[in-house]
Amino acid sequence: MSLKTMREDAGLSQQELCHAIGCSAVGRVWSWEVWDQSPRPKSARNPRIMRFEMAKRMADALGLSLDDFWAGLSD
């Protein structure tokens, strides 16, 4: 499962998720979402290596446990 799928399942736009996690730029959410694309954009970031605090905020915003969030990124 991708971060984009988790976000869409939660009914959030990129901007809404960005606001919910306290991020100042929607581009950060985009850069995590495009990680799995091929070819991968140069500005893509691997969501599997984000800081713990950010992952916790992301899981909370998506209505997931931290374990489910990490498991979703691993699928």
PyMOL Python script that loads the backbone (N, CA, C, O; Angstrom):
from pymol import cmd

cmd.read_pdbstr("""\
ATOM      1  N   MET A   1       0.861  -1.173   0.000  1.00  0.00           N
ATOM      2  CA  MET A   1       0.000   0.000   0.000  1.00  0.00           C
ATOM      3  C   MET A   1       0.904   1.232   0.000  1.00  0.00           C
ATOM      4  O   MET A   1       1.959   1.240   0.636  1.00  0.00           O
ATOM      5  N   SER A   2       0.501   2.223  -0.685  1.00  0.00           N
ATOM      6  CA  SER A   2       1.305   3.444  -0.749  1.00  0.00           C
ATOM      7  C   SER A   2       0.762   4.498   0.214  1.00  0.00           C
ATOM      8  O   SER A   2      -0.373   4.414   0.683  1.00  0.00           O
ATOM      9  N   LEU A   3       1.588   5.472   0.489  1.00  0.00           N
ATOM     10  CA  LEU A   3       1.155   6.583   1.327  1.00  0.00           C
ATOM     11  C   LEU A   3      -0.028   7.295   0.684  1.00  0.00           C
ATOM     12  O   LEU A   3      -0.951   7.723   1.377  1.00  0.00           O
ATOM     13  N   LYS A   4      -0.003   7.421  -0.629  1.00  0.00           N
ATOM     14  CA  LYS A   4      -1.112   8.074  -1.339  1.00  0.00           C
ATOM     15  C   LYS A   4      -2.416   7.314  -1.109  1.00  0.00           C
ATOM     16  O   LYS A   4      -3.459   7.924  -0.872  1.00  0.00           O
ATOM     17  N   THR A   5      -2.359   5.995  -1.179  1.00  0.00           N
ATOM     18  CA  THR A   5      -3.554   5.175  -0.952  1.00  0.00           C
ATOM     19  C   THR A   5      -4.061   5.343   0.475  1.00  0.00           C
ATOM     20  O   THR A   5      -5.264   5.473   0.700  1.00  0.00           O
ATOM     21  N   MET A   6      -3.138   5.342   1.438  1.00  0.00           N
ATOM     22  CA  MET A   6      -3.554   5.536   2.831  1.00  0.00           C
ATOM     23  C   MET A   6      -4.203   6.900   3.015  1.00  0.00           C
ATOM     24  O   MET A   6      -5.209   7.023   3.713  1.00  0.00           O
ATOM     25  N   ARG A   7      -3.626   7.932   2.386  1.00  0.00           N
ATOM     26  CA  ARG A   7      -4.178   9.281   2.492  1.00  0.00           C
ATOM     27  C   ARG A   7      -5.566   9.347   1.867  1.00  0.00           C
ATOM     28  O   ARG A   7      -6.488   9.916   2.450  1.00  0.00           O
ATOM     29  N   GLU A   8      -5.714   8.763   0.676  1.00  0.00           N
ATOM     30  CA  GLU A   8      -7.014   8.781   0.004  1.00  0.00           C
ATOM     31  C   GLU A   8      -8.052   7.983   0.781  1.00  0.00           C
ATOM     32  O   GLU A   8      -9.213   8.387   0.858  1.00  0.00           O
ATOM     33  N   ASP A   9      -7.646   6.854   1.359  1.00  0.00           N
ATOM     34  CA  ASP A   9      -8.571   6.062   2.180  1.00  0.00           C
ATOM     35  C   ASP A   9      -9.039   6.839   3.405  1.00  0.00           C
ATOM     36  O   ASP A   9     -10.153   6.632   3.886  1.00  0.00           O
ATOM     37  N   ALA A  10      -8.191   7.732   3.910  1.00  0.00           N
ATOM     38  CA  ALA A  10      -8.560   8.567   5.057  1.00  0.00           C
ATOM     39  C   ALA A  10      -9.405   9.767   4.626  1.00  0.00           C
ATOM     40  O   ALA A  10      -9.900  10.513   5.470  1.00  0.00           O
ATOM     41  N   GLY A  11      -9.567   9.953   3.319  1.00  0.00           N
ATOM     42  CA  GLY A  11     -10.384  11.051   2.812  1.00  0.00           C
ATOM     43  C   GLY A  11      -9.717  12.411   2.905  1.00  0.00           C
ATOM     44  O   GLY A  11     -10.397  13.431   3.017  1.00  0.00           O
ATOM     45  N   LEU A  12      -8.381  12.434   2.859  1.00  0.00           N
ATOM     46  CA  LEU A  12      -7.637  13.684   2.987  1.00  0.00           C
ATOM     47  C   LEU A  12      -6.963  14.070   1.677  1.00  0.00           C
ATOM     48  O   LEU A  12      -6.519  13.213   0.913  1.00  0.00           O
ATOM     49  N   SER A  13      -6.895  15.362   1.434  1.00  0.00           N
ATOM     50  CA  SER A  13      -6.097  15.865   0.319  1.00  0.00           C
ATOM     51  C   SER A  13      -4.654  15.982   0.807  1.00  0.00           C
ATOM     52  O   SER A  13      -4.397  15.884   2.007  1.00  0.00           O
ATOM     53  N   GLN A  14      -3.725  16.188  -0.100  1.00  0.00           N
ATOM     54  CA  GLN A  14      -2.338  16.389   0.297  1.00  0.00           C
ATOM     55  C   GLN A  14      -2.230  17.601   1.219  1.00  0.00           C
ATOM     56  O   GLN A  14      -1.498  17.573   2.208  1.00  0.00           O
ATOM     57  N   GLN A  15      -2.952  18.647   0.894  1.00  0.00           N
ATOM     58  CA  GLN A  15      -2.903  19.863   1.699  1.00  0.00           C
ATOM     59  C   GLN A  15      -3.465  19.623   3.100  1.00  0.00           C
ATOM     60  O   GLN A  15      -2.906  20.109   4.083  1.00  0.00           O
ATOM     61  N   GLU A  16      -4.557  18.884   3.196  1.00  0.00           N
ATOM     62  CA  GLU A  16      -5.148  18.589   4.508  1.00  0.00           C
ATOM     63  C   GLU A  16      -4.203  17.744   5.354  1.00  0.00           C
ATOM     64  O   GLU A  16      -4.060  17.980   6.554  1.00  0.00           O
ATOM     65  N   LEU A  17      -3.557  16.759   4.732  1.00  0.00           N
ATOM     66  CA  LEU A  17      -2.599  15.933   5.466  1.00  0.00           C
ATOM     67  C   LEU A  17      -1.410  16.770   5.910  1.00  0.00           C
ATOM     68  O   LEU A  17      -0.938  16.634   7.039  1.00  0.00           O
ATOM     69  N   CYS A  18      -0.935  17.619   5.043  1.00  0.00           N
ATOM     70  CA  CYS A  18       0.178  18.503   5.367  1.00  0.00           C
ATOM     71  C   CYS A  18      -0.170  19.349   6.591  1.00  0.00           C
ATOM     72  O   CYS A  18       0.630  19.462   7.519  1.00  0.00           O
ATOM     73  N   HIS A  19      -1.331  19.926   6.591  1.00  0.00           N
ATOM     74  CA  HIS A  19      -1.773  20.746   7.729  1.00  0.00           C
ATOM     75  C   HIS A  19      -1.885  19.902   9.002  1.00  0.00           C
ATOM     76  O   HIS A  19      -1.487  20.343  10.081  1.00  0.00           O
ATOM     77  N   ALA A  20      -2.428  18.690   8.871  1.00  0.00           N
ATOM     78  CA  ALA A  20      -2.642  17.821  10.035  1.00  0.00           C
ATOM     79  C   ALA A  20      -1.336  17.381  10.695  1.00  0.00           C
ATOM     80  O   ALA A  20      -1.299  17.144  11.902  1.00  0.00           O
ATOM     81  N   ILE A  21      -0.270  17.271   9.910  1.00  0.00           N
ATOM     82  CA  ILE A  21       1.010  16.832  10.480  1.00  0.00           C
ATOM     83  C   ILE A  21       1.920  18.000  10.839  1.00  0.00           C
ATOM     84  O   ILE A  21       3.044  17.803  11.300  1.00  0.00           O
ATOM     85  N   GLY A  22       1.428  19.215  10.625  1.00  0.00           N
ATOM     86  CA  GLY A  22       2.205  20.395  10.990  1.00  0.00           C
ATOM     87  C   GLY A  22       3.318  20.724  10.017  1.00  0.00           C
ATOM     88  O   GLY A  22       4.338  21.304  10.388  1.00  0.00           O
ATOM     89  N   CYS A  23       3.111  20.351   8.785  1.00  0.00           N
ATOM     90  CA  CYS A  23       4.108  20.588   7.740  1.00  0.00           C
ATOM     91  C   CYS A  23       3.792  21.928   7.059  1.00  0.00           C
ATOM     92  O   CYS A  23       2.625  22.269   6.863  1.00  0.00           O
ATOM     93  N   SER A  24       4.814  22.664   6.711  1.00  0.00           N
ATOM     94  CA  SER A  24       4.589  23.981   6.117  1.00  0.00           C
ATOM     95  C   SER A  24       4.488  23.947   4.593  1.00  0.00           C
ATOM     96  O   SER A  24       4.029  24.914   3.984  1.00  0.00           O
ATOM     97  N   ALA A  25       4.908  22.851   3.975  1.00  0.00           N
ATOM     98  CA  ALA A  25       4.893  22.783   2.515  1.00  0.00           C
ATOM     99  C   ALA A  25       4.271  21.472   2.044  1.00  0.00           C
ATOM    100  O   ALA A  25       4.726  20.393   2.424  1.00  0.00           O
ATOM    101  N   VAL A  26       3.236  21.566   1.221  1.00  0.00           N
ATOM    102  CA  VAL A  26       2.560  20.376   0.704  1.00  0.00           C
ATOM    103  C   VAL A  26       3.508  19.542  -0.158  1.00  0.00           C
ATOM    104  O   VAL A  26       3.259  18.357  -0.379  1.00  0.00           O
ATOM    105  N   GLY A  27       4.564  20.133  -0.635  1.00  0.00           N
ATOM    106  CA  GLY A  27       5.543  19.413  -1.446  1.00  0.00           C
ATOM    107  C   GLY A  27       6.192  18.265  -0.690  1.00  0.00           C
ATOM    108  O   GLY A  27       6.621  17.288  -1.304  1.00  0.00           O
ATOM    109  N   ARG A  28       6.271  18.367   0.626  1.00  0.00           N
ATOM    110  CA  ARG A  28       6.858  17.271   1.405  1.00  0.00           C
ATOM    111  C   ARG A  28       5.977  16.034   1.317  1.00  0.00           C
ATOM    112  O   ARG A  28       6.483  14.926   1.139  1.00  0.00           O
ATOM    113  N   VAL A  29       4.668  16.211   1.439  1.00  0.00           N
ATOM    114  CA  VAL A  29       3.747  15.079   1.322  1.00  0.00           C
ATOM    115  C   VAL A  29       3.860  14.492  -0.079  1.00  0.00           C
ATOM    116  O   VAL A  29       3.927  13.273  -0.240  1.00  0.00           O
ATOM    117  N   TRP A  30       3.881  15.341  -1.080  1.00  0.00           N
ATOM    118  CA  TRP A  30       4.021  14.890  -2.462  1.00  0.00           C
ATOM    119  C   TRP A  30       5.309  14.087  -2.634  1.00  0.00           C
ATOM    120  O   TRP A  30       5.307  13.039  -3.280  1.00  0.00           O
ATOM    121  N   SER A  31       6.404  14.573  -2.061  1.00  0.00           N
ATOM    122  CA  SER A  31       7.686  13.896  -2.253  1.00  0.00           C
ATOM    123  C   SER A  31       7.689  12.496  -1.634  1.00  0.00           C
ATOM    124  O   SER A  31       8.372  11.607  -2.142  1.00  0.00           O
ATOM    125  N   TRP A  32       6.947  12.283  -0.556  1.00  0.00           N
ATOM    126  CA  TRP A  32       6.828  10.938   0.017  1.00  0.00           C
ATOM    127  C   TRP A  32       5.934  10.063  -0.848  1.00  0.00           C
ATOM    128  O   TRP A  32       6.198   8.873  -1.020  1.00  0.00           O
ATOM    129  N   GLU A  33       4.871  10.659  -1.392  1.00  0.00           N
ATOM    130  CA  GLU A  33       3.920   9.882  -2.186  1.00  0.00           C
ATOM    131  C   GLU A  33       4.514   9.392  -3.505  1.00  0.00           C
ATOM    132  O   GLU A  33       4.145   8.315  -3.972  1.00  0.00           O
ATOM    133  N   VAL A  34       5.403  10.135  -4.104  1.00  0.00           N
ATOM    134  CA  VAL A  34       5.937   9.757  -5.420  1.00  0.00           C
ATOM    135  C   VAL A  34       7.143   8.825  -5.337  1.00  0.00           C
ATOM    136  O   VAL A  34       7.716   8.456  -6.362  1.00  0.00           O
ATOM    137  N   TRP A  35       7.528   8.447  -4.120  1.00  0.00           N
ATOM    138  CA  TRP A  35       8.694   7.575  -3.946  1.00  0.00           C
ATOM    139  C   TRP A  35       8.568   6.283  -4.759  1.00  0.00           C
ATOM    140  O   TRP A  35       9.554   5.808  -5.322  1.00  0.00           O
ATOM    141  N   ASP A  36       7.363   5.714  -4.821  1.00  0.00           N
ATOM    142  CA  ASP A  36       7.157   4.433  -5.495  1.00  0.00           C
ATOM    143  C   ASP A  36       6.967   4.547  -7.003  1.00  0.00           C
ATOM    144  O   ASP A  36       6.821   3.529  -7.679  1.00  0.00           O
ATOM    145  N   GLN A  37       6.965   5.746  -7.536  1.00  0.00           N
ATOM    146  CA  GLN A  37       6.786   5.914  -8.979  1.00  0.00           C
ATOM    147  C   GLN A  37       8.035   5.504  -9.746  1.00  0.00           C
ATOM    148  O   GLN A  37       9.150   5.535  -9.224  1.00  0.00           O
ATOM    149  N   SER A  38       7.822   5.127 -10.973  1.00  0.00           N
ATOM    150  CA  SER A  38       8.946   4.808 -11.838  1.00  0.00           C
ATOM    151  C   SER A  38       8.740   5.551 -13.150  1.00  0.00           C
ATOM    152  O   SER A  38       7.698   5.361 -13.778  1.00  0.00           O
ATOM    153  N   PRO A  39       9.656   6.368 -13.590  1.00  0.00           N
ATOM    154  CA  PRO A  39      10.902   6.707 -12.910  1.00  0.00           C
ATOM    155  C   PRO A  39      10.623   7.609 -11.705  1.00  0.00           C
ATOM    156  O   PRO A  39       9.660   8.376 -11.687  1.00  0.00           O
ATOM    157  N   ARG A  40      11.477   7.495 -10.724  1.00  0.00           N
ATOM    158  CA  ARG A  40      11.325   8.251  -9.485  1.00  0.00           C
ATOM    159  C   ARG A  40      11.835   9.676  -9.679  1.00  0.00           C
ATOM    160  O   ARG A  40      12.967   9.873 -10.120  1.00  0.00           O
ATOM    161  N   PRO A  41      11.007  10.675  -9.353  1.00  0.00           N
ATOM    162  CA  PRO A  41      11.477  12.066  -9.432  1.00  0.00           C
ATOM    163  C   PRO A  41      12.663  12.296  -8.492  1.00  0.00           C
ATOM    164  O   PRO A  41      12.752  11.668  -7.437  1.00  0.00           O
ATOM    165  N   LYS A  42      13.555  13.179  -8.868  1.00  0.00           N
ATOM    166  CA  LYS A  42      14.742  13.466  -8.054  1.00  0.00           C
ATOM    167  C   LYS A  42      14.390  13.982  -6.669  1.00  0.00           C
ATOM    168  O   LYS A  42      15.140  13.761  -5.718  1.00  0.00           O
ATOM    169  N   SER A  43      13.266  14.663  -6.542  1.00  0.00           N
ATOM    170  CA  SER A  43      12.893  15.250  -5.253  1.00  0.00           C
ATOM    171  C   SER A  43      12.108  14.282  -4.363  1.00  0.00           C
ATOM    172  O   SER A  43      11.668  14.668  -3.280  1.00  0.00           O
ATOM    173  N   ALA A  44      11.927  13.035  -4.801  1.00  0.00           N
ATOM    174  CA  ALA A  44      11.179  12.058  -4.009  1.00  0.00           C
ATOM    175  C   ALA A  44      11.955  11.692  -2.746  1.00  0.00           C
ATOM    176  O   ALA A  44      13.184  11.630  -2.747  1.00  0.00           O
ATOM    177  N   ARG A  45      11.210  11.453  -1.674  1.00  0.00           N
ATOM    178  CA  ARG A  45      11.802  11.048  -0.397  1.00  0.00           C
ATOM    179  C   ARG A  45      11.221   9.701   0.008  1.00  0.00           C
ATOM    180  O   ARG A  45      10.033   9.441  -0.185  1.00  0.00           O
ATOM    181  N   ASN A  46      12.055   8.863   0.562  1.00  0.00           N
ATOM    182  CA  ASN A  46      11.613   7.547   1.014  1.00  0.00           C
ATOM    183  C   ASN A  46      10.800   7.706   2.306  1.00  0.00           C
ATOM    184  O   ASN A  46      11.356   8.100   3.331  1.00  0.00           O
ATOM    185  N   PRO A  47       9.493   7.405   2.275  1.00  0.00           N
ATOM    186  CA  PRO A  47       8.681   7.570   3.485  1.00  0.00           C
ATOM    187  C   PRO A  47       9.028   6.561   4.571  1.00  0.00           C
ATOM    188  O   PRO A  47       8.634   6.739   5.723  1.00  0.00           O
ATOM    189  N   ARG A  48       9.754   5.513   4.226  1.00  0.00           N
ATOM    190  CA  ARG A  48      10.109   4.491   5.201  1.00  0.00           C
ATOM    191  C   ARG A  48      11.228   4.930   6.131  1.00  0.00           C
ATOM    192  O   ARG A  48      11.530   4.241   7.106  1.00  0.00           O
ATOM    193  N   ILE A  49      11.853   6.081   5.838  1.00  0.00           N
ATOM    194  CA  ILE A  49      12.939   6.546   6.703  1.00  0.00           C
ATOM    195  C   ILE A  49      12.664   7.927   7.308  1.00  0.00           C
ATOM    196  O   ILE A  49      13.593   8.643   7.682  1.00  0.00           O
ATOM    197  N   MET A  50      11.386   8.291   7.401  1.00  0.00           N
ATOM    198  CA  MET A  50      11.053   9.568   8.043  1.00  0.00           C
ATOM    199  C   MET A  50      11.292   9.469   9.545  1.00  0.00           C
ATOM    200  O   MET A  50      11.318   8.374  10.108  1.00  0.00           O
ATOM    201  N   ARG A  51      11.465  10.612  10.183  1.00  0.00           N
ATOM    202  CA  ARG A  51      11.659  10.656  11.628  1.00  0.00           C
ATOM    203  C   ARG A  51      10.471  10.019  12.355  1.00  0.00           C
ATOM    204  O   ARG A  51       9.340  10.060  11.872  1.00  0.00           O
ATOM    205  N   PHE A  52      10.745   9.435  13.514  1.00  0.00           N
ATOM    206  CA  PHE A  52       9.709   8.768  14.297  1.00  0.00           C
ATOM    207  C   PHE A  52       8.565   9.717  14.628  1.00  0.00           C
ATOM    208  O   PHE A  52       7.395   9.353  14.503  1.00  0.00           O
ATOM    209  N   GLU A  53       8.900  10.933  15.048  1.00  0.00           N
ATOM    210  CA  GLU A  53       7.864  11.901  15.428  1.00  0.00           C
ATOM    211  C   GLU A  53       6.951  12.211  14.252  1.00  0.00           C
ATOM    212  O   GLU A  53       5.737  12.334  14.414  1.00  0.00           O
ATOM    213  N   MET A  54       7.540  12.338  13.064  1.00  0.00           N
ATOM    214  CA  MET A  54       6.739  12.617  11.862  1.00  0.00           C
ATOM    215  C   MET A  54       5.871  11.413  11.516  1.00  0.00           C
ATOM    216  O   MET A  54       4.709  11.573  11.143  1.00  0.00           O
ATOM    217  N   ALA A  55       6.423  10.219  11.635  1.00  0.00           N
ATOM    218  CA  ALA A  55       5.650   9.013  11.342  1.00  0.00           C
ATOM    219  C   ALA A  55       4.460   8.904  12.299  1.00  0.00           C
ATOM    220  O   ALA A  55       3.366   8.518  11.885  1.00  0.00           O
ATOM    221  N   LYS A  56       4.666   9.238  13.560  1.00  0.00           N
ATOM    222  CA  LYS A  56       3.583   9.194  14.541  1.00  0.00           C
ATOM    223  C   LYS A  56       2.503  10.208  14.193  1.00  0.00           C
ATOM    224  O   LYS A  56       1.315   9.887  14.246  1.00  0.00           O
ATOM    225  N   ARG A  57       2.895  11.417  13.840  1.00  0.00           N
ATOM    226  CA  ARG A  57       1.906  12.438  13.435  1.00  0.00           C
ATOM    227  C   ARG A  57       1.157  11.994  12.180  1.00  0.00           C
ATOM    228  O   ARG A  57      -0.052  12.197  12.065  1.00  0.00           O
ATOM    229  N   MET A  58       1.885  11.384  11.238  1.00  0.00           N
ATOM    230  CA  MET A  58       1.275  10.916   9.994  1.00  0.00           C
ATOM    231  C   MET A  58       0.262   9.812  10.293  1.00  0.00           C
ATOM    232  O   MET A  58      -0.854   9.840   9.773  1.00  0.00           O
ATOM    233  N   ALA A  59       0.639   8.847  11.121  1.00  0.00           N
ATOM    234  CA  ALA A  59      -0.272   7.758  11.479  1.00  0.00           C
ATOM    235  C   ALA A  59      -1.524   8.304  12.163  1.00  0.00           C
ATOM    236  O   ALA A  59      -2.639   7.887  11.850  1.00  0.00           O
ATOM    237  N   ASP A  60      -1.339   9.224  13.083  1.00  0.00           N
ATOM    238  CA  ASP A  60      -2.489   9.826  13.782  1.00  0.00           C
ATOM    239  C   ASP A  60      -3.412  10.538  12.800  1.00  0.00           C
ATOM    240  O   ASP A  60      -4.631  10.386  12.872  1.00  0.00           O
ATOM    241  N   ALA A  61      -2.844  11.306  11.893  1.00  0.00           N
ATOM    242  CA  ALA A  61      -3.643  12.055  10.916  1.00  0.00           C
ATOM    243  C   ALA A  61      -4.414  11.113   9.990  1.00  0.00           C
ATOM    244  O   ALA A  61      -5.514  11.436   9.542  1.00  0.00           O
ATOM    245  N   LEU A  62      -3.835   9.956   9.710  1.00  0.00           N
ATOM    246  CA  LEU A  62      -4.475   8.990   8.819  1.00  0.00           C
ATOM    247  C   LEU A  62      -5.423   8.053   9.561  1.00  0.00           C
ATOM    248  O   LEU A  62      -6.092   7.222   8.946  1.00  0.00           O
ATOM    249  N   GLY A  63      -5.479   8.191  10.883  1.00  0.00           N
ATOM    250  CA  GLY A  63      -6.360   7.343  11.689  1.00  0.00           C
ATOM    251  C   GLY A  63      -5.848   5.917  11.806  1.00  0.00           C
ATOM    252  O   GLY A  63      -6.635   4.976  11.905  1.00  0.00           O
ATOM    253  N   LEU A  64      -4.531   5.759  11.794  1.00  0.00           N
ATOM    254  CA  LEU A  64      -3.908   4.439  11.869  1.00  0.00           C
ATOM    255  C   LEU A  64      -3.020   4.343  13.102  1.00  0.00           C
ATOM    256  O   LEU A  64      -2.558   5.353  13.633  1.00  0.00           O
ATOM    257  N   SER A  65      -2.792   3.116  13.544  1.00  0.00           N
ATOM    258  CA  SER A  65      -1.776   2.926  14.575  1.00  0.00           C
ATOM    259  C   SER A  65      -0.418   3.074  13.879  1.00  0.00           C
ATOM    260  O   SER A  65      -0.325   2.944  12.658  1.00  0.00           O
ATOM    261  N   LEU A  66       0.603   3.337  14.640  1.00  0.00           N
ATOM    262  CA  LEU A  66       1.938   3.452  14.065  1.00  0.00           C
ATOM    263  C   LEU A  66       2.357   2.137  13.410  1.00  0.00           C
ATOM    264  O   LEU A  66       2.986   2.144  12.352  1.00  0.00           O
ATOM    265  N   ASP A  67       2.013   1.018  14.031  1.00  0.00           N
ATOM    266  CA  ASP A  67       2.334  -0.291  13.452  1.00  0.00           C
ATOM    267  C   ASP A  67       1.645  -0.484  12.102  1.00  0.00           C
ATOM    268  O   ASP A  67       2.266  -0.958  11.150  1.00  0.00           O
ATOM    269  N   ASP A  68       0.360  -0.118  12.017  1.00  0.00           N
ATOM    270  CA  ASP A  68      -0.367  -0.254  10.755  1.00  0.00           C
ATOM    271  C   ASP A  68       0.191   0.681   9.688  1.00  0.00           C
ATOM    272  O   ASP A  68       0.244   0.321   8.512  1.00  0.00           O
ATOM    273  N   PHE A  69       0.606   1.875  10.093  1.00  0.00           N
ATOM    274  CA  PHE A  69       1.201   2.814   9.151  1.00  0.00           C
ATOM    275  C   PHE A  69       2.480   2.222   8.558  1.00  0.00           C
ATOM    276  O   PHE A  69       2.644   2.204   7.338  1.00  0.00           O
ATOM    277  N   TRP A  70       3.400   1.732   9.422  1.00  0.00           N
ATOM    278  CA  TRP A  70       4.645   1.143   8.922  1.00  0.00           C
ATOM    279  C   TRP A  70       4.378  -0.083   8.072  1.00  0.00           C
ATOM    280  O   TRP A  70       5.017  -0.275   7.037  1.00  0.00           O
ATOM    281  N   ALA A  71       3.425  -0.927   8.506  1.00  0.00           N
ATOM    282  CA  ALA A  71       3.094  -2.122   7.740  1.00  0.00           C
ATOM    283  C   ALA A  71       2.530  -1.751   6.374  1.00  0.00           C
ATOM    284  O   ALA A  71       2.813  -2.423   5.382  1.00  0.00           O
ATOM    285  N   GLY A  72       1.737  -0.693   6.317  1.00  0.00           N
ATOM    286  CA  GLY A  72       1.175  -0.241   5.039  1.00  0.00           C
ATOM    287  C   GLY A  72       2.241   0.217   4.075  1.00  0.00           C
ATOM    288  O   GLY A  72       2.119   0.007   2.868  1.00  0.00           O
ATOM    289  N   LEU A  73       3.295   0.843   4.592  1.00  0.00           N
ATOM    290  CA  LEU A  73       4.381   1.283   3.718  1.00  0.00           C
ATOM    291  C   LEU A  73       5.225   0.116   3.232  1.00  0.00           C
ATOM    292  O   LEU A  73       5.885   0.213   2.197  1.00  0.00           O
ATOM    293  N   SER A  74       5.208  -0.984   3.970  1.00  0.00           N
ATOM    294  CA  SER A  74       6.035  -2.139   3.613  1.00  0.00           C
ATOM    295  C   SER A  74       5.372  -3.049   2.589  1.00  0.00           C
ATOM    296  O   SER A  74       6.048  -3.857   1.953  1.00  0.00           O
ATOM    297  N   ASP A  75       4.069  -2.931   2.422  1.00  0.00           N
ATOM    298  CA  ASP A  75       3.350  -3.823   1.478  1.00  0.00           C
ATOM    299  C   ASP A  75       3.804  -3.633   0.055  1.00  0.00           C
ATOM    300  O   ASP A  75       3.301  -4.301  -0.848  1.00  0.00           O
TER     301      ASP A  75
END
""", "prot")
cmd.dss("prot")
cmd.show_as("cartoon", "prot")
cmd.util.cbc("prot")
cmd.orient("prot")
